[in-house]
Amino acid sequence: MSRAHAVLVSLAVGLTAVAGVFALGRTVALSAQSHRTADVLVARRAAQLDRYEASLRRALARKPPPLPRVPAASSTLETAAPARVIYHRPPPVVVVAHRSGEHEQEDGVEADD
């Protein structure tokens, strides 16, 4: 390999190394920025949950409204006879399957049983 080729290859490797270091620095910066963004989102969600918990505690501390009065039972309901249920069985399902050789004579005329 000539000296010119060696210089070109070493310059290419050097430029690649510089580009890699630059990309690594950008990646680390983006990672730190995403951690800060995540921390902000977690803090915002925690504040929302704290407000919701406080509203639940306030609602729990308040006395609920009184229940409406239960109406008196009607005397007609107590004396009414229970409904009568009549069950009718469905008609049976008859399946006729003809099999050759049953109830037949050899000449093709059915035999009387």
TIVO-2410 file (N, C-alpha, C; in nm, 3 decimals):
# residues 113
REC num residu      c1      c2      c3 atome chaine
REC   1      M   0.085  -0.117   0.000     N      A
REC   1      M   0.000   0.000   0.000    CA      A
REC   1      M   0.090   0.124   0.000     C      A
REC   2      S   0.055   0.218  -0.084     N      A
REC   2      S   0.140   0.337  -0.094    CA      A
REC   2      S   0.109   0.431   0.022     C      A
REC   3      R   0.202   0.525   0.034     N      A
REC   3      R   0.189   0.620   0.144    CA      A
REC   3      R   0.062   0.707   0.127     C      A
REC   4      A   0.023   0.740   0.009     N      A
REC   4      A  -0.094   0.822  -0.018    CA      A
REC   4      A  -0.221   0.748   0.023     C      A
REC   5      H  -0.225   0.619  -0.008     N      A
REC   5      H  -0.341   0.539   0.032    CA      A
REC   5      H  -0.351   0.530   0.184     C      A
REC   6      A  -0.240   0.514   0.251     N      A
REC   6      A  -0.240   0.505   0.396    CA      A
REC   6      A  -0.289   0.635   0.459     C      A
REC   7      V  -0.250   0.748   0.401     N      A
REC   7      V  -0.293   0.878   0.454    CA      A
REC   7      V  -0.445   0.894   0.432     C      A
REC   8      L  -0.494   0.856   0.315     N      A
REC   8      L  -0.638   0.867   0.288    CA      A
REC   8      L  -0.720   0.777   0.382     C      A
REC   9      V  -0.673   0.656   0.404     N      A
REC   9      V  -0.746   0.564   0.493    CA      A
REC   9      V  -0.744   0.617   0.635     C      A
REC  10      S  -0.631   0.669   0.680     N      A
REC  10      S  -0.623   0.721   0.817    CA      A
REC  10      S  -0.711   0.846   0.832     C      A
REC  11      L  -0.720   0.931   0.729     N      A
REC  11      L  -0.809   1.048   0.735    CA      A
REC  11      L  -0.956   1.003   0.741     C      A
REC  12      A  -0.991   0.902   0.664     N      A
REC  12      A  -1.130   0.852   0.665    CA      A
REC  12      A  -1.164   0.795   0.802     C      A
REC  13      V  -1.073   0.719   0.861     N      A
REC  13      V  -1.098   0.662   0.994    CA      A
REC  13      V  -1.107   0.774   1.097     C      A
REC  14      G  -1.023   0.875   1.087     N      A
REC  14      G  -1.026   0.988   1.180    CA      A
REC  14      G  -1.157   1.065   1.169     C      A
REC  15      L  -1.203   1.092   1.046     N      A
REC  15      L  -1.330   1.164   1.029    CA      A
REC  15      L  -1.446   1.081   1.083     C      A
REC  16      T  -1.439   0.953   1.061     N      A
REC  16      T  -1.545   0.866   1.114    CA      A
REC  16      T  -1.545   0.868   1.266     C      A
REC  17      A  -1.429   0.868   1.327     N      A
REC  17      A  -1.420   0.873   1.474    CA      A
REC  17      A  -1.475   1.006   1.526     C      A
REC  18      V  -1.445   1.115   1.459     N      A
REC  18      V  -1.495   1.246   1.503    CA      A
REC  18      V  -1.647   1.250   1.490     C      A
REC  19      A  -1.699   1.198   1.380     N      A
REC  19      A  -1.845   1.195   1.362    CA      A
REC  19      A  -1.911   1.107   1.468     C      A
REC  20      G  -1.847   0.997   1.503     N      A
REC  20      G  -1.901   0.909   1.607    CA      A
REC  20      G  -1.905   0.977   1.743     C      A
REC  21      V  -1.799   1.050   1.776     N      A
REC  21      V  -1.796   1.122   1.905    CA      A
REC  21      V  -1.903   1.230   1.906     C      A
REC  22      F  -1.921   1.300   1.795     N      A
REC  22      F  -2.024   1.403   1.786    CA      A
REC  22      F  -2.164   1.340   1.804     C      A
REC  23      A  -2.189   1.226   1.738     N      A
REC  23      A  -2.319   1.159   1.750    CA      A
REC  23      A  -2.342   1.109   1.892     C      A
REC  24      L  -2.235   1.060   1.956     N      A
REC  24      L  -2.247   1.013   2.094    CA      A
REC  24      L  -2.283   1.129   2.187     C      A
REC  25      G  -2.223   1.246   2.165     N      A
REC  25      G  -2.255   1.363   2.247    CA      A
REC  25      G  -2.400   1.406   2.230     C      A
REC  26      R  -2.449   1.402   2.106     N      A
REC  26      R  -2.590   1.438   2.083    CA      A
REC  26      R  -2.684   1.338   2.148     C      A
REC  27      T  -2.650   1.210   2.142     N      A
REC  27      T  -2.734   1.106   2.203    CA      A
REC  27      T  -2.742   1.125   2.354     C      A
REC  28      V  -2.629   1.154   2.416     N      A
REC  28      V  -2.628   1.175   2.561    CA      A
REC  28      V  -2.710   1.298   2.597     C      A
REC  29      A  -2.702   1.403   2.516     N      A
REC  29      A  -2.779   1.525   2.544    CA      A
REC  29      A  -2.929   1.497   2.530     C      A
REC  30      L  -2.967   1.419   2.427     N      A
REC  30      L  -3.109   1.386   2.411    CA      A
REC  30      L  -3.159   1.299   2.525     C      A
REC  31      S  -3.075   1.210   2.572     N      A
REC  31      S  -3.114   1.123   2.683    CA      A
REC  31      S  -3.139   1.206   2.809     C      A
REC  32      A  -3.051   1.301   2.837     N      A
REC  32      A  -3.069   1.386   2.955    CA      A
REC  32      A  -3.195   1.470   2.941     C      A
REC  33      Q  -3.222   1.519   2.820     N      A
REC  33      Q  -3.341   1.600   2.798    CA      A
REC  33      Q  -3.467   1.515   2.816     C      A
REC  34      S  -3.466   1.391   2.770     N      A
REC  34      S  -3.584   1.307   2.786    CA      A
REC  34      S  -3.608   1.273   2.933     C      A
REC  35      H  -3.501   1.258   3.012     N      A
REC  35      H  -3.519   1.233   3.155    CA      A
REC  35      H  -3.583   1.353   3.222     C      A
REC  36      R  -3.541   1.474   3.182     N      A
REC  36      R  -3.602   1.593   3.240    CA      A
REC  36      R  -3.749   1.603   3.201     C      A
REC  37      T  -3.781   1.570   3.076     N      A
REC  37      T  -3.920   1.574   3.030    CA      A
REC  37      T  -4.003   1.472   3.106     C      A
REC  38      A  -3.948   1.352   3.125     N      A
REC  38      A  -4.020   1.250   3.200    CA      A
REC  38      A  -4.042   1.294   3.344     C      A
REC  39      D  -3.942   1.358   3.404     N      A
REC  39      D  -3.957   1.406   3.542    CA      A
REC  39      D  -4.067   1.511   3.551     C      A
REC  40      V  -4.075   1.598   3.452     N      A
REC  40      V  -4.180   1.702   3.451    CA      A
REC  40      V  -4.317   1.637   3.438     C      A
REC  41      L  -4.328   1.537   3.349     N      A
REC  41      L  -4.457   1.470   3.331    CA      A
REC  41      L  -4.499   1.395   3.457     C      A
REC  42      V  -4.403   1.330   3.523     N      A
REC  42      V  -4.435   1.258   3.647    CA      A
REC  42      V  -4.479   1.355   3.755     C      A
REC  43      A  -4.411   1.468   3.765     N      A
REC  43      A  -4.448   1.568   3.867    CA      A
REC  43      A  -4.587   1.623   3.839     C      A
REC  44      R  -4.619   1.648   3.711     N      A
REC  44      R  -4.751   1.701   3.676    CA      A
REC  44      R  -4.860   1.600   3.709     C      A
REC  45      R  -4.835   1.472   3.677     N      A
REC  45      R  -4.935   1.368   3.705    CA      A
REC  45      R  -4.951   1.348   3.856     C      A
REC  46      A  -4.841   1.357   3.931     N      A
REC  46      A  -4.849   1.344   4.076    CA      A
REC  46      A  -4.932   1.458   4.136     C      A
REC  47      A  -4.918   1.578   4.082     N      A
REC  47      A  -4.997   1.692   4.132    CA      A
REC  47      A  -5.145   1.670   4.102     C      A
REC  48      Q  -5.177   1.618   3.983     N      A
REC  48      Q  -5.316   1.589   3.950    CA      A
REC  48      Q  -5.374   1.484   4.046     C      A
REC  49      L  -5.296   1.381   4.073     N      A
REC  49      L  -5.344   1.276   4.162    CA      A
REC  49      L  -5.362   1.329   4.305     C      A
REC  50      D  -5.274   1.419   4.347     N      A
REC  50      D  -5.288   1.477   4.481    CA      A
REC  50      D  -5.416   1.560   4.491     C      A
REC  51      R  -5.446   1.637   4.386     N      A
REC  51      R  -5.571   1.715   4.387    CA      A
REC  51      R  -5.692   1.624   4.389     C      A
REC  52      Y  -5.687   1.516   4.313     N      A
REC  52      Y  -5.801   1.423   4.310    CA      A
REC  52      Y  -5.817   1.354   4.446     C      A
REC  53      E  -5.705   1.318   4.508     N      A
REC  53      E  -5.713   1.256   4.641    CA      A
REC  53      E  -5.772   1.353   4.742     C      A
REC  54      A  -5.735   1.479   4.734     N      A
REC  54      A  -5.790   1.579   4.826    CA      A
REC  54      A  -5.940   1.595   4.805     C      A
REC  55      S  -5.985   1.592   4.678     N      A
REC  55      S  -6.129   1.604   4.654    CA      A
REC  55      S  -6.204   1.481   4.706     C      A
REC  56      L  -6.143   1.364   4.695     N      A
REC  56      L  -6.207   1.244   4.750    CA      A
REC  56      L  -6.217   1.250   4.902     C      A
REC  57      R  -6.111   1.300   4.965     N      A
REC  57      R  -6.115   1.312   5.113    CA      A
REC  57      R  -6.221   1.413   5.156     C      A
REC  58      R  -6.236   1.524   5.082     N      A
REC  58      R  -6.340   1.622   5.115    CA      A
REC  58      R  -6.478   1.560   5.098     C      A
REC  59      A  -6.497   1.485   4.992     N      A
REC  59      A  -6.627   1.421   4.970    CA      A
REC  59      A  -6.657   1.318   5.078     C      A
REC  60      L  -6.555   1.248   5.124     N      A
REC  60      L  -6.573   1.149   5.229    CA      A
REC  60      L  -6.606   1.216   5.362     C      A
REC  61      A  -6.552   1.334   5.385     N      A
REC  61      A  -6.576   1.404   5.512    CA      A
REC  61      A  -6.717   1.463   5.518     C      A
REC  62      R  -6.776   1.495   5.404     N      A
REC  62      R  -6.911   1.551   5.404    CA      A
REC  62      R  -7.012   1.444   5.441     C      A
REC  63      K  -7.120   1.487   5.506     N      A
REC  63      K  -7.226   1.394   5.544    CA      A
REC  63      K  -7.316   1.372   5.422     C      A
REC  64      P  -7.348   1.249   5.390     N      A
REC  64      P  -7.433   1.225   5.273    CA      A
REC  64      P  -7.575   1.273   5.300     C      A
REC  65      P  -7.652   1.303   5.196     N      A
REC  65      P  -7.790   1.347   5.216    CA      A
REC  65      P  -7.874   1.232   5.272     C      A
REC  66      P  -7.980   1.265   5.344     N      A
REC  66      P  -8.062   1.157   5.401    CA      A
REC  66      P  -8.132   1.078   5.290     C      A
REC  67      L  -8.155   0.953   5.316     N      A
REC  67      L  -8.223   0.866   5.222    CA      A
REC  67      L  -8.373   0.897   5.222     C      A
REC  68      P  -8.440   0.880   5.108     N      A
REC  68      P  -8.584   0.903   5.107    CA      A
REC  68      P  -8.656   0.796   5.187     C      A
REC  69      R  -8.774   0.830   5.235     N      A
REC  69      R  -8.850   0.735   5.316    CA      A
REC  69      R  -8.901   0.622   5.228     C      A
REC  70      V  -8.907   0.502   5.286     N      A
REC  70      V  -8.956   0.386   5.214    CA      A
REC  70      V  -9.107   0.385   5.223     C      A
REC  71      P  -9.178   0.373   5.110     N      A
REC  71      P  -9.324   0.374   5.117    CA      A
REC  71      P  -9.375   0.250   5.189     C      A
REC  72      A  -9.491   0.264   5.253     N      A
REC  72      A  -9.551   0.152   5.325    CA      A
REC  72      A  -9.594   0.046   5.226     C      A
REC  73      A  -9.585  -0.080   5.268     N      A
REC  73      A  -9.624  -0.191   5.183    CA      A
REC  73      A  -9.775  -0.191   5.166     C      A
REC  74      S  -9.821  -0.217   5.047     N      A
REC  74      S  -9.964  -0.220   5.018    CA      A
REC  74      S -10.023  -0.351   5.068     C      A
REC  75      S -10.144  -0.344   5.125     N      A
REC  75      S -10.206  -0.465   5.177    CA      A
REC  75      S -10.253  -0.556   5.064     C      A
REC  76      T -10.278  -0.502   4.947     N      A
REC  76      T -10.321  -0.587   4.835    CA      A
REC  76      T -10.208  -0.677   4.787     C      A
REC  77      L -10.087  -0.634   4.801     N      A
REC  77      L  -9.975  -0.718   4.759    CA      A
REC  77      L  -9.957  -0.837   4.853     C      A
REC  78      E  -9.985  -0.817   4.978     N      A
REC  78      E  -9.966  -0.925   5.075    CA      A
REC  78      E -10.072  -1.033   5.059     C      A
REC  79      T -10.195  -0.997   5.020     N      A
REC  79      T -10.302  -1.095   5.011    CA      A
REC  79      T -10.315  -1.156   4.873     C      A
REC  80      A -10.247  -1.102   4.776     N      A
REC  80      A -10.259  -1.154   4.640    CA      A
REC  80      A -10.196  -1.293   4.632     C      A
REC  81      A -10.264  -1.384   4.562     N      A
REC  81      A -10.212  -1.519   4.544    CA      A
REC  81      A -10.096  -1.516   4.444     C      A
REC  82      P -10.001  -1.602   4.464     N      A
REC  82      P  -9.890  -1.605   4.368    CA      A
REC  82      P  -9.939  -1.650   4.230     C      A
REC  83      A  -9.873  -1.608   4.129     N      A
REC  83      A  -9.914  -1.643   3.993    CA      A
REC  83      A  -9.896  -1.793   3.972     C      A
REC  84      R  -9.993  -1.852   3.903     N      A
REC  84      R  -9.990  -1.996   3.879    CA      A
REC  84      R  -9.917  -2.021   3.747     C      A
REC  85      V  -9.823  -2.115   3.751     N      A
REC  85      V  -9.746  -2.147   3.633    CA      A
REC  85      V  -9.791  -2.282   3.582     C      A
REC  86      I  -9.829  -2.288   3.456     N      A
REC  86      I  -9.871  -2.413   3.395    CA      A
REC  86      I  -9.767  -2.449   3.290     C      A
REC  87      Y  -9.710  -2.567   3.303     N      A
REC  87      Y  -9.608  -2.613   3.209    CA      A
REC  87      Y  -9.667  -2.717   3.116     C      A
REC  88      H  -9.656  -2.694   2.989     N      A
REC  88      H  -9.700  -2.790   2.889    CA      A
REC  88      H  -9.577  -2.850   2.823     C      A
REC  89      R  -9.570  -2.982   2.825     N      A
REC  89      R  -9.457  -3.046   2.759    CA      A
REC  89      R  -9.471  -3.031   2.608     C      A
REC  90      P  -9.360  -3.013   2.540     N      A
REC  90      P  -9.369  -3.005   2.394    CA      A
REC  90      P  -9.402  -3.143   2.337     C      A
REC  91      P  -9.465  -3.147   2.223     N      A
REC  91      P  -9.497  -3.277   2.163    CA      A
REC  91      P  -9.367  -3.351   2.128     C      A
REC  92      P  -9.369  -3.482   2.138     N      A
REC  92      P  -9.246  -3.556   2.109    CA      A
REC  92      P  -9.211  -3.546   1.961     C      A
REC  93      V  -9.084  -3.552   1.935     N      A
REC  93      V  -9.034  -3.549   1.798    CA      A
REC  93      V  -9.009  -3.692   1.757     C      A
REC  94      V  -9.078  -3.736   1.652     N      A
REC  94      V  -9.064  -3.873   1.604    CA      A
REC  94      V  -8.983  -3.869   1.476     C      A
REC  95      V  -8.873  -3.942   1.477     N      A
REC  95      V  -8.788  -3.949   1.360    CA      A
REC  95      V  -8.801  -4.089   1.303     C      A
REC  96      V  -8.841  -4.099   1.177     N      A
REC  96      V  -8.857  -4.228   1.112    CA      A
REC  96      V  -8.740  -4.246   1.016     C      A
REC  97      A  -8.665  -4.349   1.040     N      A
REC  97      A  -8.553  -4.379   0.952    CA      A
REC  97      A  -8.580  -4.514   0.888     C      A
REC  98      H  -8.596  -4.516   0.759     N      A
REC  98      H  -8.625  -4.641   0.690    CA      A
REC  98      H  -8.494  -4.713   0.662     C      A
REC  99      R  -8.492  -4.839   0.698     N      A
REC  99      R  -8.375  -4.922   0.671    CA      A
REC  99      R  -8.420  -5.035   0.579     C      A
REC 100      S  -8.345  -5.059   0.481     N      A
REC 100      S  -8.384  -5.164   0.387    CA      A
REC 100      S  -8.377  -5.299   0.456     C      A
REC 101      G  -8.472  -5.381   0.427     N      A
REC 101      G  -8.475  -5.513   0.485    CA      A
REC 101      G  -8.567  -5.525   0.604     C      A
REC 102      E  -8.612  -5.417   0.661     N      A
REC 102      E  -8.702  -5.424   0.776    CA      A
REC 102      E  -8.846  -5.431   0.726     C      A
REC 103      H  -8.923  -5.518   0.780     N      A
REC 103      H  -9.065  -5.533   0.751    CA      A
REC 103      H  -9.092  -5.555   0.601     C      A
REC 104      E  -9.005  -5.618   0.535     N      A
REC 104      E  -9.026  -5.647   0.395    CA      A
REC 104      E  -9.013  -5.798   0.372     C      A
REC 105      Q  -9.089  -5.842   0.280     N      A
REC 105      Q  -9.072  -5.981   0.238    CA      A
REC 105      Q  -8.981  -5.985   0.117     C      A
REC 106      E  -8.945  -6.106   0.079     N      A
REC 106      E  -8.855  -6.117  -0.033    CA      A
REC 106      E  -8.917  -6.071  -0.163     C      A
REC 107      D  -9.050  -6.076  -0.176     N      A
REC 107      D  -9.111  -6.035  -0.303    CA      A
REC 107      D  -9.144  -5.887  -0.307     C      A
REC 108      G  -9.105  -5.808  -0.203     N      A
REC 108      G  -9.125  -5.664  -0.204    CA      A
REC 108      G  -9.252  -5.618  -0.137     C      A
REC 109      V  -9.336  -5.711  -0.083     N      A
REC 109      V  -9.460  -5.675  -0.018    CA      A
REC 109      V  -9.432  -5.673   0.132     C      A
REC 110      E  -9.481  -5.567   0.201     N      A
REC 110      E  -9.456  -5.558   0.344    CA      A
REC 110      E  -9.536  -5.663   0.419     C      A
REC 111      A  -9.477  -5.715   0.523     N      A
REC 111      A  -9.542  -5.815   0.605    CA      A
REC 111      A  -9.622  -5.746   0.714     C      A
REC 112      D  -9.733  -5.807   0.754     N      A
REC 112      D  -9.814  -5.755   0.864    CA      A
REC 112      D  -9.757  -5.803   0.995     C      A
REC 113      D  -9.746  -5.718   1.089     N      A
REC 113      D  -9.696  -5.759   1.220    CA      A
REC 113      D  -9.808  -5.800   1.310     C      A
***
